Amino acid sequence: MKGLNLPPNIVAMMREQDRDPTKDPAVFAEMKKRKEEREQRLISKWNQEIRQEKLKSWLRDSIWSGSRPLNFTFDRWKPDMQDNTQLAREVGNNAWRLAKRMIAGEQFNVLMVGEPGTGKTSLALAIADKVFKDAEKPYLFISTMKIFGMFNDRFDNPKVGHKLKDLQKKAKQAPILIIDDFGTEAGMKIFNKNTGKAHFNPVRKDMQEWLYEVADARYDEYENAHHGSTIVTTNNTSGDLVQMYNPKLISRMITKRKDNTIDFKGLDDMRG
């Protein structure tokens, strides 16, 4: 017990267990064994409560698209619900492999790209859930659409500006950072009658700068290494995203590695 720095109530319970010694060696040994087992159960329960509170603190600071926390686990991924069962199984297996790499200690960016409703956010959360449970690395979830709305509101409400500042600090430090629906905040493509081409308008400058600071803090250009892992879900191609954001931001946030990319193209929209 020495050096464990346990809560007073647990220490008191353990001391209570020491007040009934016996001179019978066999009985004493059995009591000692049971005492040690109870101690281990108490310590395990205490550690589990600490881990859960640690995760909850990150989830409370997350910005959710529906203003309520989401969760998803790998056992809820059902390939048979898709017409292309084989592709759905491969997508799930790829996400599982990425989670295992993070659990092993790798830090890298992940891109999940595809049509709306195909499960990108679900599997991003499944990866984060698995990594937390197996490696005790918490995650922060950020919906870019909600962040976009906060930038619109911050001049009318100073508290929103303070929240954005605190959130940015947290995003820089998160072991796992999920950037959800990246690019949706730019709106629809605009058709140019003169050129006959469609394009996206750039996302507002202050939001770009906010995200760039986050991405830059999570990437060591000198070492060409990532600090933590960033999972980006998007409905847009890399070419679309470059029209919306500064290429330097895209370079830091969007991975070019195929083994870190999961393409959901070919899966059905399962919403509704």
C-alpha positions in Angstrom: 0.0 0.0 0.0 2.9 2.3 0.7 3.4 4.8 -2.1 0.0 4.1 -3.8 -1.5 7.3 -2.6 -4.9 5.7 -2.4 -8.1 7.6 -1.3 -8.7 7.8 2.5 -11.8 5.6 2.3 -9.9 2.8 0.6 -7.0 3.0 3.1 -9.5 2.8 5.9 -11.1 -0.3 4.5 -7.7 -2.0 4.1 -6.7 -1.1 7.7 -9.9 -2.6 8.9 -8.9 -5.8 7.3 -5.7 -6.0 9.4 -7.5 -6.0 12.8 -8.3 -9.7 13.1 -4.9 -11.5 13.1 -4.6 -15.1 14.1 -1.7 -17.3 15.3 -2.8 -20.2 13.2 -0.3 -20.1 10.2 -2.7 -21.8 7.7 -5.6 -19.5 8.7 -3.3 -16.5 8.7 -2.1 -17.4 5.2 -5.6 -17.7 3.9 -6.7 -14.4 5.5 -3.6 -12.7 4.0 -4.4 -14.1 0.5 -8.0 -12.9 0.7 -6.9 -9.5 2.0 -4.5 -9.1 -0.9 -7.2 -10.2 -3.4 -9.6 -7.6 -1.9 -6.9 -4.9 -2.1 -6.3 -5.7 -5.8 -10.0 -5.5 -6.5 -10.3 -2.2 -4.7 -7.2 -0.8 -6.5 -8.5 -2.0 -9.9 -11.9 -0.5 -9.3 -10.3 2.8 -8.3 -8.0 2.9 -11.3 -11.0 2.1 -13.6 -12.9 5.0 -12.1 -9.9 7.3 -12.7 -9.6 6.2 -16.3 -13.3 6.7 -17.0 -13.2 10.2 -15.4 -10.2 11.0 -17.5 -12.1 10.1 -20.7 -15.2 12.0 -19.6 -13.2 15.2 -19.2 -12.2 15.0 -22.8 -15.7 14.1 -24.0 -17.1 17.1 -22.1 -14.8 19.4 -24.0 -15.7 17.9 -27.3 -17.8 19.7 -29.9 -20.5 17.3 -31.2 -22.5 17.8 -34.4 -25.8 17.1 -32.6 -24.8 18.8 -29.3 -24.7 15.4 -27.6 -21.9 12.9 -27.2 -21.7 10.0 -29.7 -20.2 6.6 -29.3 -19.5 3.5 -31.4 -17.6 0.3 -31.0 -16.3 -2.3 -33.5 -18.8 -4.9 -32.4 -21.6 -2.6 -33.7 -20.2 -2.5 -37.3 -22.4 -4.8 -39.3 -21.1 -5.5 -42.8 -24.2 -7.6 -43.7 -26.3 -4.5 -43.6 -24.5 -3.2 -46.7 -25.2 -4.5 -50.3 -21.4 -4.7 -50.7 -20.7 -6.9 -47.7 -17.1 -7.6 -48.7 -16.2 -3.9 -49.0 -17.9 -3.2 -45.6 -15.9 -6.0 -44.0 -12.6 -4.7 -45.5 -13.4 -1.1 -44.3 -14.0 -2.4 -40.8 -10.9 -4.5 -40.8 -8.8 -1.6 -42.0 -10.1 0.6 -39.2 -9.3 -2.2 -36.7 -5.7 -2.4 -38.0 -5.3 1.3 -37.6 -6.5 1.1 -34.0 -4.0 -1.7 -33.3 -1.2 0.4 -34.7 -2.1 3.3 -32.4 -2.4 1.0 -29.4 1.1 -0.2 -30.2 2.4 3.4 -29.9 2.4 4.7 -33.5 1.2 8.3 -34.1 -0.1 9.2 -37.5 -3.0 10.9 -39.3 -5.9 9.0 -40.7 -8.2 10.0 -43.6 -11.7 8.6 -43.9 -13.4 9.7 -47.1 -16.7 8.8 -48.7 -20.3 9.8 -49.2 -22.5 10.9 -46.2 -24.0 8.2 -44.1 -21.6 5.4 -45.0 -20.1 5.0 -41.5 -17.0 7.3 -41.5 -17.8 8.9 -38.1 -18.9 5.6 -36.6 -15.6 3.9 -37.4 -13.6 7.0 -36.3 -15.3 6.7 -32.9 -14.7 2.9 -32.9 -11.0 3.4 -33.4 -10.9 6.0 -30.6 -12.9 3.8 -28.3 -10.6 0.8 -28.9 -7.4 2.9 -28.4 -8.8 4.3 -25.1 -9.8 1.0 -23.7 -6.6 -0.8 -24.6 -4.0 2.0 -24.3 -5.7 4.5 -22.1 -5.4 7.3 -24.7 -8.4 9.6 -24.5 -9.8 11.4 -27.5 -11.3 14.8 -28.4 -14.1 15.1 -31.0 -14.6 18.2 -33.1 -17.4 18.8 -35.6 -16.2 21.4 -38.1 -19.8 22.5 -38.8 -20.2 23.3 -35.1 -16.9 25.1 -35.0 -17.9 27.2 -38.0 -21.0 28.3 -36.1 -19.0 29.2 -33.1 -16.8 31.5 -35.2 -20.0 33.2 -36.4 -21.2 33.6 -32.8 -18.0 34.7 -31.0 -18.4 38.4 -31.7 -21.8 38.5 -30.1 -20.9 36.2 -27.3 -17.4 36.7 -25.7 -17.8 33.3 -23.9 -17.7 31.5 -27.2 -14.4 33.2 -28.0 -12.9 31.9 -24.7 -14.3 28.4 -25.4 -12.6 28.4 -28.8 -9.3 29.3 -27.3 -9.6 26.6 -24.6 -10.7 24.1 -27.2 -7.7 24.9 -29.4 -5.3 24.3 -26.5 -7.0 20.9 -25.9 -7.0 20.0 -29.6 -3.2 20.5 -29.7 -2.6 18.1 -26.8 -5.2 15.4 -27.5 -3.7 11.9 -27.9 -6.4 11.2 -30.5 -8.2 14.0 -32.3 -11.2 13.4 -34.5 -12.0 16.2 -37.0 -15.5 15.3 -38.3 -17.1 16.3 -41.5 -14.1 18.4 -42.6 -15.0 20.5 -45.6 -18.8 20.5 -45.0 -18.5 24.0 -43.5 -17.5 25.4 -47.0 -21.0 24.8 -48.3 -22.0 23.6 -51.8 -20.0 23.9 -54.9 -20.5 27.1 -56.9 -20.9 26.8 -60.7 -19.0 29.5 -62.7 -20.9 30.3 -65.9 -17.9 31.9 -67.5 -15.5 29.0 -67.0 -18.1 26.2 -67.0 -16.5 24.8 -63.9 -17.6 24.3 -60.3 -15.5 25.3 -57.3 -15.7 25.8 -53.5 -15.4 29.1 -51.8 -12.5 29.3 -49.2 -13.5 28.8 -45.6 -13.4 31.9 -43.4 -9.8 33.1 -42.6 -10.1 33.0 -38.8 -11.3 29.4 -38.8 -8.5 28.4 -41.2 -5.9 30.0 -38.9 -7.4 28.3 -35.8 -7.2 24.9 -37.5 -3.7 25.6 -38.9 -2.4 26.3 -35.4 -3.8 23.0 -34.2 -2.4 21.0 -37.2 1.0 22.7 -36.9 1.3 21.9 -33.2 0.5 18.3 -33.9 3.2 17.9 -36.5 7.0 18.2 -36.1 8.3 19.3 -39.5 11.9 18.9 -38.6 11.4 15.3 -37.4 8.6 14.6 -40.0 6.6 13.1 -37.1 3.2 13.5 -35.6 2.3 14.4 -32.0 -0.7 12.2 -31.4 -3.0 10.9 -34.1 -5.6 12.9 -36.0 -8.5 11.2 -37.7 -10.3 13.3 -40.4 -13.6 12.3 -41.8 -14.8 14.1 -45.0 -17.1 13.8 -47.9 -14.7 15.8 -50.1 -11.6 14.9 -52.2 -8.2 16.3 -51.4 -8.6 18.5 -54.5 -11.9 19.9 -53.1 -10.3 20.6 -49.7 -7.4 22.5 -51.2 -10.0 24.9 -52.7 -11.4 25.5 -49.2 -8.3 25.6 -47.1 -4.7 26.8 -47.3 -2.5 24.0 -48.8 -0.2 24.2 -45.8 -3.1 23.2 -43.5 -4.1 20.4 -45.8 -0.5 19.1 -46.0 -0.3 18.9 -42.2 -3.8 17.4 -41.6 -4.6 15.2 -44.6 -2.5 12.1 -44.9 -1.2 11.0 -48.4 -0.4 7.5 -47.2 -2.7 4.9 -48.7 -2.3 2.6 -45.7 -3.6 5.4 -43.5 -6.6 6.1 -45.7 -10.0 4.4 -45.7 -12.2 4.9 -48.8 -15.9 4.3 -48.2 -16.8 4.7 -51.8 -19.2 2.0 -52.8 -21.0 1.7 -49.5 -24.6 2.7 -49.1 -26.0 5.6 -47.0 -27.4 3.8 -43.9 -29.1 6.7 -42.4 -32.9 6.9 -42.1 
